[in-house]
Amino acid sequence: MKRSNRKRAELLAKAAPVLKAALAPDERVQYVAAGVVSLWWEHLMAGWASMLINRTTLVLTTQRLLLIHTNSRGRPESYVNQILLDGIRSVKRGWLGGALKLTLGRGRWTLTGLRRSDSAQLVTMLAGRPTAASGVTALCPACFEPGAGHRACARCRTSVKSPRTAAFRSLVLPGLGDFYLGHRLLASMEMVGSAVTWVFIIALMLSAFGPNSEQSAVVAAIFGGLLLLVVNGFDALLTYAQAKKGLHSLDRHLPTTPAAGHLVADRPRLGMSGVSPHRP
């Protein structure tokens, strides 16, 4: 077996628990690849960290493109989104070759970090027949039905993490929001950065006490407050954007434990005999 096919088989095996629960009886997998789903401004401001926390397994089926968020080992984690095939208006490769630019019925989406061979294959397979004005849809992490906002699933009543809670925690202390979302390494780095910022502000305040200490202290306090607002606000914005990317499961598992298990058990599931790592 070629190395590329072996890699796809490994990705497919790791995604199997999600696929068994999410795919319809007549839905078949046509292609699978590994990539990254990162907003351009998020990548610009967060750099390599955005690549670290936005790893995604792309699963192309006969009906849709599933975007399964994964950890660094390629195992499904936290959330799943979908793009219906009839909502894809056009697909182009990025100038580096390892990226895909999708124009959808509602909005645009960019996938990066792909192998050049995968991006070329997906461009061919995703050549669209757009008939619907749809975009990216977040799925419930338990029953994988389309969600309606970051509220409890209307079908299985499973709750998900709140983007507002994540952003507020990061606003209070950079890193707390990422701990809430499960990005422990990134959160630890942000907390170290926050500690350095506090040391700088305290040193600035102490140096302000001199002959004109009252005036200097006021200026230092204003400057320090603005610096904290910028640093904390910046982190809160990034955390909010990350939380809005999908319906994050409370325990980070996929599938997560549903609030109403019998509803998920009633859902028709696809046997793995209907799954292949590439188009026949």
N, C-alpha and C positions, 0 to 999 in steps of 0.2 A: 504494500500500500504506500502511495506517495506520502511524503511528509505533510503536505497541505491537506490531503484527505484525512490523514490520521488526526491532525489538529482539529478539523471540523467534526470528526467523530467524537473526539474528547469533549468539545464544546457541547455537542448534542447530548452526550451522556450526562453532563453536568446540568443541563437545562431540562432533562427529562421530567423531573417532578412538576415543574411549571407547565410543560407542554401537555402532560397527561391530564392536568386539571383544567387547562385553558382552551385547548383545541376542540372544535366541534367534530362530530363523528365523520363528516365528509371532508374535513380539512386535512391537508397533507403538507408536510414540510418539503420545500424545494431547495433551500440553501441556508447555510448558517455561517456566520463570520463574527470575528471579534473587532470591536471598535470603541470609540469614545464619543459621547454626546455632551458637548460643552459649548456654552454660549460664547461668542467671539470676545465679548467684553470681559466675561468671566475668565477666559483663558489669558487675556491681556493683563488683567490685574492680579490673578492668582498664579499664573504661570504653570509650572509642572504639577502643582498641587491639584489643579483642576483636572489634569489628565489622570491623576491618581484616584480621585474619588468619583469619576464619571465613566468608569469602565462599563462597557455594555456588550451583551451578546445580541447580535441581530439575527432574527429567525424569519426568513421569508417563507410564507405559506401560500397556498392557493388563493387565500382571501385577503391577507394583510401582511404587514411587516411588524413583527413584535420586537420591541426594544426592552430587553431584560437587563436591568441593572445588576452588576456583579461585583464581587470583591476582587482582590488582586489575583486570586487563584481561578477566577472564571466561574465561581459558584454563584447562583442567583441570590440576590440580597435586596431587601427593602422595597423595590417597586418595579412595576411593569407598565409600559405604554404601548399603544398600537397606532399604526397608520394604515387605514384601509387602502387597498390597491386602487380602487376606483376614485380615490381622492388625490392621487399623485398626478400632477399636471406635467411635470418634466423632471428629469434627473441628469445632472452633469457631474463630471469628475472635477475635483479641485486641481489647481495648477501644480500641486506637488504629487498628484496621482493617487495619494492614499486617502482622499477625502471625497465625499459625495455631497452634492448640494441638491436638495429636494425642494421643488416648488409645489406646494399643496393647494388644495381648494381654499384653505384658510391658513395663510402664513407660509413661512419658509423654515427649513430645518437643515442643519449641517451635521454630518457624521464624519469624524476624523479618526486617525489612528488605524485605518484599514490597510491590509496588504494591497499592493497595487493590483494583483491578480483578482482579489476579492472585489475591489471597487469596479474593475473593468467588467467582471461577470455580473455584478448587481446592476450596473447601468443597462446592460442588455436585457436582463430579466425584469427590470422595473419599468421598461419602456411602456408608458402608461396609456390607458384608455380612460381618461378622466370623465366621470359622469356625476360625481358628487362633490359638493362644496364642504369637504370635511378636512380636518387637520389632525394633530396629534391628540389622542384620547388617553387619559389615565385610567388604568384598570384597578379594581379592588384587589388587594394583595391576598385575599382569601378565596373568593369565588370567581375572580377575574371577569366580572361584568363591568361595563363602562361606569365610571363614577361620576357623581355630580358635585364637584367641589370637594374640599377637604372635610367632609362630614362623614358620619357613620353610613356605611353602604346601605342603600335602600333595600337590597335583596337579602343580605345575610347579617346586616346590622353590625358589621365589623368596624371598629373605630380605627382611625389612622392619625399620624402625627400632624400637628398644626404648624403651618409656616409662620404664623404670627408668634406662637410660643417660641419657636426656634430663633426668630429674629430678635424678640425681646430679650432672650437670654444672652445673645451675642452683644446686644446693645449695652446690657449691664456689665458683662465681662466677656471680651473676645475669647472664643473657644467653647463657652458653655453651650451655645446653640449647636455647634458641631458635635459635642458630646451627646447631646439630645438626639441628633440624627444618626449617631453611631460612627462618626469619623474620628476615632480616638487619636490617631497619630497627628492628623491635621490640627485637632483641638489642642493637643499638648504643645505643638509648635506655636499656635496662636497665643496661648497663655504665656509662653516664654516671651514672646514679642510684647505682650501687654505688660509684663513685669518690667521689661527694659524701658518701656514708655513711662511707666510710673516712676522708675528710678530717675529718669531724665527730668521729669516734672518736679519731683521732690528736690533734686539738685538745683534746678532753676529757681525754685522758691527760696531755698536756703541762701543762694547767692544774691538774692534780691535784697536781703537785709544789710543795709549799710547806712551812709549819711542821709540818703533820701529813701530810707527803707519803706516808708508808707506808700509813696508813689510807685516805687519799684515793685513792691509786693503786689500792688493792684494790677500793674502791667503783666507781671509774671503769672498771676492767677488767671487773668483773662486769656493770655497766650496758652497756658496749660490746659484750661478748660476747652478752648477751641481745638487744641491738639487731641485731647481725649474724645471730643465729639466727632472729629474726623476719623480717628482710628476705629472707635467703636461703631460709628455709623457705617463706615466702609465694610466692616466685618458683618454687621447686621444685614446689610444689603446683599452681600454674597451668600450669607446663610439663608436668607429668605428666597433668593433665586434658586438655590439648591433644593430647598424644601418644596418649592412649587413645581419641580420637574416631574413629580409623580406622587402617588398616594403611598407614603412611607408606612410600612407595617410597624406596629408598636414593638415587636420583638425582632425586627429585621429579617425574619424568616420568610421564605417564599416556597410554597404557599404558607401563609401564616394560619394560626388557629382561628377559625371563624367563630363569630358570636352565635351563629345558628348553624351547627354542623350538618344537620339533616338537609339543609338547602343545598349545600355544596355536594353532599353525597348523591343528591338527586340529579346533579348535572351530568349529562352524557360526557364520557371521556374517551379520548382516543387511545387505542392500544398502540404500543410501540412498534408493532408490525407495520403500521402505516407511516413510519418516520424513516427517512433516509437523509444522510448528510449532504447530498447534492442532487441536482436534477437528474433523473434517469436518462 
